[in-house]
Amino acid sequence: MYADKSDLVRRIREAMEGERHDAAFYAVLIEMAPPEDKDIIKGIREDELKHYRMFSDMYTYLTGSSISVPEPEISPPKSYKDGLASAIMGETNAVEEYRIILIEAPFWYMKNWMYIIVTDEQKHADRFNMLYSRA
């Protein structure tokens, strides 16, 4: 099932914005985290930046032009645990959105990249759930 190219490009642009937001949010969360959680969140943040680059490459390939999404300003959550709850919801929502891109992707390498991204997002939700349960 292939969607209209403009719909796919829009979804990819929105995914880029989401990945930039999440990377910025996780930088704030790292500052709030206890020492034993920091490396886990840093690893997740690095994945988000990798996903941003992958989406950026897909966008460029599909449109012939590149865009850059600036890192947004992030307000800290009320508490570390609230931040973890927000991260869990963000990661699970991303899985739902990214599955659509996976299905709509017109090229096998994009489908492979989307498989990597979706499974990373699921892994992130699992890790944030673990951190939440011990917070």
Order of alpha helices (4+ residues) and beta strands (2+ residues): alpha-alpha-alpha-alpha
